[in-house]
């Protein structure tokens, strides 16, 4: 009979915590614990039933929390969330293993619903340089806690698969110091502020130098290069991440964004096609692909993608904004206003829909409403381009010709392009009705 008091379920996010998870797994095994490593160790098809049975059969549930580990927990059907919630529901001895300065406070946006209660469990800090001491504390204190829920032995039919998977995990070599240090640099890059692009690139580069065989550091360095505006370097890193696999929809979406920024819409659309094939429930992928179709003037395809994004996520303000912008281009101003109203309702600090809605009001000869929206855009972001250029048009339609001329002359002083209404339209993708207003204003100067 197995000693159930020494049976442990180890839950972790493979793409950010694999080496520390393996180190904990091997330490517990070496000290006589029966440890089952979670989720990605199970073949598809058997995945759900065996995982849930193992959580029910083991009194101790360890969840490794590193920076980035819970970022996807708010997504529908996320397995790490499901594992944690089941362990909590079953009254297991839940032990959060806190690694590389994981912060509940910094992660609270992702710990919604039942997971809000995770920080109430006493967690174990595992400092990089004191791993052995932390493991001893885990064994002598945290794994001695009682369990409130009844243990439910797993079906005998599961045992061959469970035994084989445990032995496969046990047969893998222990992580090297370089691999563990590489993971530490990865986490350090992950928690840096988004504006610290140089620091992020430096940390991810060191992680790659120490262990060039895992995808996440390449993927994250690619994002940092994208933020820097170095799209070629970003694409090279995304290529490497995709090559290392496993295939990940987000990596294709990220590379698609870099191709889009370079103006290579065809390559970008191919990447979003693959992202959607891998994750057909990704509303952002549909919305991003819709934007590319819009840029190629493939308006029917763009509308279909925005419709799908909104169906998948009815609270996705960006999709409403972009579909409203497209309706503006098509001259369907009432439909545009309905979408932009919804985008603003969902996110009242989202700048773009105010100016897009103002342009719809302007095309419908409602200049007072347009002025209100342009002013709101400028309140949220002074010097916001569409509002700065649109506001004098609204004053002109309202009949405040002197104010319109004054504002337009300010634009001319900054850039002679504003002598040409068509040039301005090409920059801002205006509907012809706005071009005509600008043409009349310029002629009146």
Phi, psi and omega in degrees: 000133179290149175277097187297334180295342182250024179258128189231139171253126183250114183252136182199164176262109189304319188286351177235353189222019191294320185286318178293325178296316181295322179297317179293317178304311183291323179296314180294320177300317181295339180255024169086014179266145175267105188245131175249123175272144198279182168023279189290355176277358185252138176296144176299145184100317176264348190314298191294308186298313183293318178302308183296323177296322181289324176296319181292332187271350187241132184287331187254132181235109178260129176239121182276121181246111176240164174306130180091347186294325184258009185298332181261007184292339178278352180284146179300133175075011181300131187284326177299317176301313183299319179298311183297315182297321180294317178299320178295316181297325183275000179071033178284162174283090183277123181237105173290126176261110188264116188236143175053049173062036173302138182235123175297322181297315181290340184255006190296334179296335182263345183263075184259167178060225181302329184293346173301331182278357184296324183289350177285342177281142179290120183258161180249120173284135178239087178296146183303320186270000182229042184298311184299317180295321179294321180293323177296319178295322177301313184289320188272343182238301190289326180272012175258359183288147177286161179247135183273330183269156179288140176280135183241101182306140180289150177302144180301329182295338179282338195300317180302317180292317180298313181297318181295319181290322177297318181292324176298316179295320181291333183279346178292145181294150177297149179296141179281165176298324179297319180294318179294321179292322177300319178296324179294317177297322178301314180294324180296320175295324184294325184268356176294153178295147183303328182284345180274067185295317181299315180297319179297314180297319180298314182293315180294326178295320178292322176300318180293321179299318182285327181212090185277015190248012177239147188284320190304319180298322176295315181300314182288325175293325176300320178296320179295318177297322177299314179298331178283342184092007178266080188288329178296315178296322179298315181297320178299318179292320178295324175302313182296317180298317180295322179295327180282334176058185359294160184301131187228125183301323183296324179297319177294320177298318180296317179293323176300321178297320179293317176299319179299317180297331177277354181086009178268078187293326182295314178296321180297316180296321177300320179293319178292327174303316181290321177301318181289326176297319181285328181220082184290357179258011184274101178299317180300324180295318177296316181296319180293319178294324176301320179297322178292317177299322178299315179299331178269006181064028175264074194291324179297316179296321180297314179300318180299317180294318178294321177300318180293317179301318181289324176297318181289326181220090183295354179248025183270094188298325181297320180295319177297317180300313184292322177292322176298319177299318179294317177300324175303311181299326183276357180080013178265074194289324178295317177297321178300315182296321178299315179294319183289327171303316182291320178300319180289322178299320182285330181210094186289349178258010178278114189291312192306314186296334177296312181291322178296319178293323177301320179294324175295315178301320181296317179295332179269011180059045174240069190294328180297317177296322179297316180299317179302316182288320177298319179296323178296320176300316182289332174294320180286325180211098178304142180070018176298123194306308184298324181286319180300320181279326183285329186301314178298329176296319180295318177297322180297313180296326179290344181098003177272073190294318182299317179295320179298315180296319181300312181294323181289325177296326175299319178296317180298323180296330180275329185201118180295350176305332186285005169279347187240105183299323181293323178296319178296319180298319179298326180289321188254359180055051181285155167287150181306332179298322179287326178299318181295320177298315179298320180298317180293321179296314180298320180295336183276352184292000000 
